Amino acid sequence: MFKRTRPMKFMRSSSAVLLTFLSLLISVNATPLATVEASTVSQTKAQLADEEKIKNVINAYFKLRYEGQKLLKAQDFSYLLADKNRNWVQAEKDKREIELYVASAYNLNYMSYQYTLDYESIQISLGQATVHLREGHEVVFAALAPEVSRMANLEHIITLTQTKNDWKILDDEYQDELTRLMAEKNKDVIIEQVRLNYAADAQQVRSSVFHSHNLARLAYQRALTSHSYNRIAAIQYADYWATKRNVTTYHNETNNDCTNYVSQALYEGTSHTMSTPDNYMTKWYYDFPSHSGSYPWVNVDGLRSFLLNNYSNGGRGPKGINLQSMCSLQPGDVVQLRNGSIWFHTVIIVVKLNSSCSEASFLYDAHDVDRFHYPLSYLSSYTKRYTAVVGWND
C-alpha cells in the first residue's frame, strides 16, 4: 500500500504545482496584453486630439487670409507661427501685399467667401506634423457681384511643430500663379507691373484705335477659314471641367495641365477635328490610345504657334490670329501669361460681362490652379498675349 500511495501523493503535488505555474503564466501574459490595449487606445485618442488641434490652427490661418481679402487689410497671423523669421513668412506677407494692391486697384475684394480644405493626410512624428491638403473656394468679387468665381485643387504641404499647449506652423508650400511669379521677381517689381498694366488697361478703355484694327483683321481671317468656330461648345466644355479633370477621356498633366485643358475645349469648338497624328512637334492632336497630346496640344508656345500658322501648313484643327490688345477678345479665345522670358500659362475666356475693354469685364477658366469664371484682372501682375480663334480646317 505504501508503495502505491507515494506516487499518488506525488502526482497530486505535481498537479498542484503545474496548475499554479499555468495560472501564473496566464496572469503574466494577460497583464501586458491589457496594458498594450489601453496604451493603443490612449495613443489613438492623443493622435485624434492632435489632429483636431492641427486642423484648428490651419483653419485659423486660412480664415485670416480670406478675411484680409474681404476687408482689404492685411491680417496678423504671427501668433500661429513657430518661427516668424523663416523665409516663407516674409514671402507670404509680400504675396498678401500684392494681392491687396491688385484687389484695391480692380475692386477685387471679396463680398463673400466660402473655402474648403480637403485633408489628404496628416502625419505626426516626434513632435512634428506634415499635412497634405487641397484648398478650394467660392467667392464673390466686389467688381463682379453677384457672379460666383470658383477655385479648386490648390495643393498645400503644411508643416507644424508641437509646443507645450498647441501646434504652430513652420511652413506652407504651395504654387499658384502669383507664387510662381514671385520666384522670379520681387514684390516691388510685381507691384510696378500691376500699376503699368492698370494704366494700360485704362488707356485701352479710352481708345478705339486698336479695337478697330483688330476687328478688320478678324473679319479678314475668318473669311479665310473653312469652318466657323463653335464658341458655345468650347465654353460649355471649359465651364463643366474647370474645377475637375476629364481623366476618363484625357490624361492629367500634373501641375502643368493648363494647355492640355484649353486644347480639350478647342477640340469641342472644332466639332472634334484635330490633326493627323504623324508629327508630334507641329501637329495639334491628342493620341487617345496612348493618352498623350502632341507638343502643340499640351505646350503653351506650341499651341500659340499652331493657331497662328495653321494657314500655311494646312493642318486640321483651329486657326487663330494675334490680337494687339484685349479689346477684341471674345468668349472662346485664348490668353497666355509670361513669367520672365517664358510663356508658361494658358487660359480660355468664357464670359464678356460688358462692352468695356477693361480686364475686369473678361472672365476666364483655367487649370493649374483650377479656376472658374475668374476675372482677367486677377492676373494683372503678368504680361499677356491674346489669340483670337477665328475658325478651323478639316
C-alpha positions in Angstrom: 0.0 0.0 0.0 2.8 2.3 0.9 4.4 1.8 -2.5 1.1 2.6 -4.1 0.2 5.7 -2.2 3.5 7.6 -2.6 3.1 8.1 -6.3 -0.5 9.3 -5.8 0.7 12.0 -3.3 3.5 12.9 -5.7 1.0 13.2 -8.6 -1.4 15.4 -6.6 1.6 17.6 -5.6 2.8 17.8 -9.1 -0.7 18.7 -10.4 -1.0 21.5 -7.9 2.4 22.9 -8.9 1.5 22.6 -12.6 -1.8 24.4 -12.1 -0.1 27.1 -10.1 2.5 27.5 -12.8 -0.1 27.7 -15.5 -2.1 30.2 -13.5 1.0 32.4 -13.1 1.8 32.1 -16.7 -1.7 33.2 -17.8 -1.6 36.0 -15.3 1.8 37.2 -16.5 0.8 37.1 -20.2 -2.6 38.8 -19.6 -1.2 41.9 -18.0 0.9 43.1 -20.9 -2.0 42.5 -23.3 -4.3 44.6 -21.3 -1.6 47.3 -21.0 -1.0 47.3 -24.7 -4.7 47.6 -25.5 -5.0 50.5 -23.1 -1.9 52.1 -24.4 -3.2 51.8 -28.0 -6.5 53.4 -27.1 -4.6 56.2 -25.3 -2.3 56.8 -28.3 -5.3 56.9 -30.7 -7.1 59.4 -28.6 -3.9 61.5 -28.4 -3.5 61.3 -32.1 -7.1 62.4 -32.7 -6.7 65.2 -30.3 -3.5 66.4 -32.0 -5.2 66.2 -35.4 -8.0 68.3 -34.2 -5.6 70.9 -32.8 -3.7 70.9 -36.1 -6.8 71.4 -38.1 -7.9 74.3 -35.8 -4.5 76.1 -36.3 -4.6 75.6 -40.1 -8.2 76.7 -40.3 -7.4 79.9 -38.4 -4.5 80.5 -40.8 -6.8 80.3 -43.9 -9.5 82.3 -42.2 -7.2 85.2 -41.8 -6.2 85.0 -45.4 -9.8 85.2 -46.6 -10.7 87.9 -44.1 -7.8 90.0 -45.3 -9.1 89.8 -48.9 -12.6 90.7 -47.8 -11.6 93.7 -45.6 -8.7 94.8 -47.9 -6.5 94.8 -44.9 -3.5 92.6 -44.0 -4.2 90.3 -41.1 -1.7 89.4 -38.4 -1.1 85.6 -38.4 2.2 85.7 -36.4 0.6 84.0 -33.4 0.1 80.9 -35.4 3.8 80.6 -36.4 6.6 78.7 -34.8 9.3 80.9 -36.3 8.4 84.4 -37.6 11.8 84.8 -39.3 11.6 81.9 -41.8 11.8 82.9 -45.4 8.4 81.7 -46.4 6.8 84.0 -43.7 8.2 87.1 -45.4 7.3 85.7 -48.8 3.7 85.1 -47.7 3.5 88.7 -46.3 4.8 90.1 -49.6 2.3 88.0 -51.5 -0.6 89.2 -49.5 0.5 92.8 -50.0 0.5 92.2 -53.8 -2.9 90.6 -53.6 -4.3 93.5 -51.7 -2.8 96.0 -54.1 -4.5 94.2 -57.0 -7.8 93.9 -55.2 -7.7 97.7 -54.4 -6.9 98.6 -57.9 -9.5 96.4 -59.6 -12.2 96.2 -56.9 -11.5 92.5 -56.3 -12.1 92.4 -52.6 -14.4 89.5 -51.5 -18.1 90.4 -51.0 -18.5 86.9 -49.6 -16.4 83.7 -49.5 -16.6 80.1 -48.6 -13.5 77.9 -48.6 -12.9 74.2 -48.2 -9.8 72.3 -47.0 -9.7 68.7 -48.3 -7.3 66.9 -46.0 -5.5 64.1 -47.8 -3.1 63.1 -45.0 -1.8 64.2 -41.6 1.4 62.6 -40.5 2.6 63.1 -36.9 6.0 62.0 -35.6 8.4 63.2 -32.9 6.6 66.5 -32.3 6.3 67.5 -35.9 3.4 67.1 -38.4 3.2 67.2 -42.2 -0.2 67.9 -43.6 -1.2 67.5 -47.3 -4.4 69.3 -48.2 -6.2 70.8 -51.2 -7.8 74.2 -51.0 -10.9 75.2 -52.8 -13.3 78.1 -52.6 -16.3 80.0 -53.9 -16.0 83.8 -53.8 -17.9 86.8 -55.0 -15.6 89.7 -56.1 -17.0 93.2 -55.5 -16.4 94.0 -59.2 -18.4 91.0 -60.4 -21.2 90.7 -57.9 -23.3 88.6 -57.9 -21.1 86.4 -60.2 -19.6 83.5 -58.3 -16.0 82.6 -59.0 -14.5 79.2 -58.0 -11.1 77.8 -57.4 -10.2 74.1 -56.7 -7.3 71.7 -56.2 -4.7 74.1 -54.9 -2.3 71.7 -53.1 -0.7 72.8 -49.8 2.0 70.9 -47.8 2.0 72.5 -44.4 4.5 71.5 -41.7 3.9 72.2 -38.0 5.8 71.7 -34.7 4.3 70.9 -31.3 4.7 73.4 -28.4 3.7 72.9 -24.8 0.0 73.5 -25.3 -0.6 73.7 -29.1 0.8 73.3 -32.6 2.5 76.1 -34.6 3.0 76.4 -38.4 6.6 76.0 -39.6 6.0 76.2 -43.4 3.3 76.3 -46.1 4.4 75.1 -49.5 2.1 75.7 -52.5 2.2 77.1 -56.0 -0.4 79.4 -57.6 0.0 81.9 -60.3 1.5 84.6 -58.0 3.9 82.4 -56.1 5.4 81.3 -59.5 5.9 84.9 -60.5 7.4 85.7 -57.1 10.1 83.1 -57.7 11.4 85.3 -60.5 10.5 88.8 -59.3 10.4 90.7 -56.0 7.4 92.4 -54.6 8.2 95.9 -55.7 8.8 94.9 -59.3 5.5 93.0 -59.4 3.5 95.9 -57.9 5.0 98.2 -60.5 3.9 95.8 -63.3 0.4 95.8 -61.9 0.5 99.6 -61.9 1.6 99.7 -65.5 -0.9 97.1 -66.6 -3.7 99.1 -64.8 -2.6 102.3 -66.6 -2.5 100.5 -70.0 -5.9 99.0 -69.2 -7.4 102.4 -68.6 -5.8 103.7 -71.8 -7.3 100.9 -73.9 -10.7 101.6 -72.5 -10.4 105.2 -73.8 -9.0 104.3 -77.2 -10.8 102.6 -80.1 -7.8 102.5 -82.5 -6.6 99.0 -81.6 -10.2 97.8 -81.4 -11.0 98.9 -85.0 -7.7 97.4 -86.3 -8.4 94.1 -84.6 -11.9 93.9 -85.9 -10.7 94.4 -89.5 -8.1 91.7 -89.1 -10.6 89.3 -87.5 -13.1 89.7 -90.4 -10.4 89.1 -93.0 -9.0 86.0 -91.2 -12.4 84.5 -90.6 -13.1 84.8 -94.3 -10.1 82.5 -95.0 -11.3 79.7 -92.7 -13.1 76.6 -93.7 -15.5 76.4 -90.8 -16.8 78.7 -88.0 -15.5 78.1 -84.5 -18.3 76.9 -82.2 -17.6 79.1 -79.2 -20.6 77.9 -77.2 -19.4 74.3 -77.4 -15.9 75.3 -76.3 -17.2 77.4 -73.4 -19.6 74.8 -72.2 -16.8 72.2 -72.1 -14.4 74.7 -70.3 -17.1 75.5 -67.7 -18.0 71.9 -67.0 -14.4 70.8 -66.5 -13.0 74.0 -64.9 -12.7 72.6 -61.4 -12.3 68.9 -62.2 -10.3 66.7 -64.6 -11.7 64.6 -67.5 -9.4 61.7 -66.8 -11.7 59.1 -68.4 -11.1 60.6 -71.8 -7.8 62.5 -71.4 -4.7 62.2 -69.2 -4.0 64.8 -66.5 -0.8 66.9 -66.9 0.1 67.0 -63.2 0.9 70.6 -62.2 1.0 71.5 -65.9 -2.5 70.9 -67.3 -3.4 74.4 -68.5 -2.8 74.0 -72.2 -4.0 70.4 -72.3 -7.3 71.6 -70.8 -7.7 74.5 -73.2 -6.9 72.2 -76.2 -9.7 70.0 -75.0 -12.1 72.9 -75.1 -10.9 74.0 -78.5 -11.5 70.4 -79.7 -15.1 70.7 -78.7 -15.3 74.0 -80.6 -13.9 72.5 -83.8 -16.5 69.6 -84.0 -14.0 67.1 -82.8 -11.5 67.8 -85.6 -7.7 67.5 -85.0 -4.6 67.0 -87.0 -3.4 63.6 -88.3 -1.1 62.2 -85.5 2.0 62.0 -87.6 4.2 64.8 -86.4 4.5 65.4 -82.6 6.1 68.8 -82.8 4.0 70.6 -85.4 0.6 68.9 -85.5 -2.2 69.6 -83.0 -3.7 66.3 -81.8 -4.5 64.0 -78.9 -3.5 60.4 -79.2 -6.3 58.6 -77.3 -4.8 55.1 -77.4 -1.6 56.3 -75.6 -3.3 59.1 -73.6 -0.8 61.7 -74.7 -1.1 65.0 -76.5 1.3 66.4 -79.2 3.5 69.4 -78.4 1.0 72.0 -79.7 -1.7 70.3 -77.7 0.0 70.5 -74.3 2.6 73.2 -74.7 1.9 77.0 -74.3 4.2 78.1 -77.2 3.3 75.1 -79.2 -0.4 75.9 -79.1 0.1 79.5 -80.0 2.4 78.7 -82.9 -0.1 76.2 -84.3 -3.0 78.6 -84.1 -1.1 81.4 -85.8 0.4 79.2 -88.5 -2.4 76.9 -89.4 -3.0 78.9 -92.6 0.2 77.9 -94.4 0.8 74.4 -93.1 -2.8 73.1 -93.9 -3.1 71.3 -90.6 -6.5 70.1 -89.4 -7.8 72.0 -86.4 -8.3 75.5 -85.1 -6.9 78.7 -86.6 -6.1 82.0 -84.8 -4.7 85.4 -85.1 -2.7 87.6 -82.7 -4.6 90.5 -81.1 -2.7 93.6 -80.2 -5.0 94.3 -77.3 -7.7 92.6 -75.3 -10.4 94.8 -76.7 -11.5 92.3 -79.5 -11.4 89.2 -77.2 -14.5 87.1 -77.3 -15.5 84.1 -75.2 -13.7 81.1 -76.6 -10.4 83.0 -77.3 -7.1 82.2 -75.6 -4.9 84.3 -73.3 -1.4 83.4 -72.3 0.9 84.7 -69.5 4.6 85.3 -69.4 7.0 84.8 -66.5 10.4 86.4 -67.3 11.2 85.2 -70.8 8.9 82.2 -70.7 5.3 82.0 -71.7 4.1 79.5 -69.2 0.3 79.6 -68.7 -2.8 79.3 -71.0 -6.4 80.3 -70.0 -9.6 80.5 -72.0 -12.0 83.4 -72.0 -15.6 82.2 -71.2 -17.6 85.4 -70.4 -17.5 89.0 -71.5 -19.6 91.0 -69.0 -19.9 94.2 -70.9 -18.6 96.2 -73.9 -15.7 97.6 -71.9 -12.1 96.8 -72.8 -11.3 96.5 -69.1 -9.7 93.3 -67.8 -12.4 93.1 -65.2 -15.0 92.6 -67.9 -13.4 89.3 -69.1 -13.8 86.1 -67.1 -11.6 83.0 -67.7 -11.4 79.3 -66.9 -8.1 77.6 -66.3 -6.3 74.6 -64.8 -3.3 74.8 -62.6 -4.7 76.2 -60.4 -8.3 75.2 -61.4 -10.3 78.4 -61.8 -13.9 79.0 -62.9 -15.2 82.5 -64.0 -12.2 84.4 -62.6 -11.7 88.0 -63.8 -8.8 88.5 -66.1 -7.8 91.4 -63.8 -6.8 88.8 -61.2 -3.8 88.2 -63.4 -2.9 91.8 -63.7 0.7 91.2 -62.4 1.6 89.4 -65.6 2.4 90.4 -69.2 -0.2 88.8 -71.5 -0.7 87.9 -75.1 -4.1 87.4 -76.8 -5.1 84.9 -79.5 -8.5 85.1 -81.2 -9.7 81.7 -82.5 -11.3 82.5 -85.9 -12.3 79.1 -87.3 -10.9 75.7 -88.2 -9.8 73.5 -91.0 -10.9 69.9 -91.7 
